[in-house]
Amino acid sequence: MARCYRVIDLGTQETVWKGNTKHQRKVLISWEIHGEDDNGNPLVTEDGKPLMSSKRFTASIVEKAALRQFLESWRGKAFTGDELNRFDLKNMLGAWGMINITSEEREGKTYSNVDTIMPIPAALRKSLPNPVNPAAMFDMSRYTPSMDELFESFGKGLKETIMKSPEWQSLQNQQNSMMLRDSQDDDIPF
């Protein structure tokens, strides 16, 4: 069982697929994992918190988009047109699902990836574990200074990915412009 606890706007990222370069808005969805290994030991980190896993998507919910197909699998049903019009990524925060994690070897390292997700069976919904991590959304289109603390909690690689995006650059330019105006206001003699 896994609970969605973070939705992170990565901004527009450059991707290369089959030799073609594209610039697409990306989102990272993170889950805390609740369960046990094959020996009955809880799946936790050294400090006792649930393991975490994430999956990156192109931020699109058009019919053939991977994010939409993933969300529909998670919901256990297709979106209606009205549901799509009202859908907001923040609605995933706190939602539970049964995730399937697969392992992949690349360049001598083993990576665990969220592969699929399904709804929690009705028989298990009454016995969900207590959430551990606070639910948080990092959305550059709704950015406020209160998100700075969340940004600072990200790992170095995640921060670097976000900082490469034009959306982040625009936010930084806006903040610098505001700081410049504020400092100029201090010099006004009346």
Buried (B, 14 or more C-beta within 10 A) or exposed (E): BBBBBBBBBBBBBEEEEEEEEEEBBBBBBBBBBBBEEEEEEEEBEEEEEBBBBEBBBBBBBEEEBEBBBBBEBBBEEEBEEEEBEEBEBEEBBEBBBBBEBEEEEEEEEEEEEBEBBEBBEEEEEEEEEEBBBEBBBBBBEEBEEEBEEBBEEBEEEBBEBBEBBEBBEEBEEEEEEEEEEEEEEEEEEE
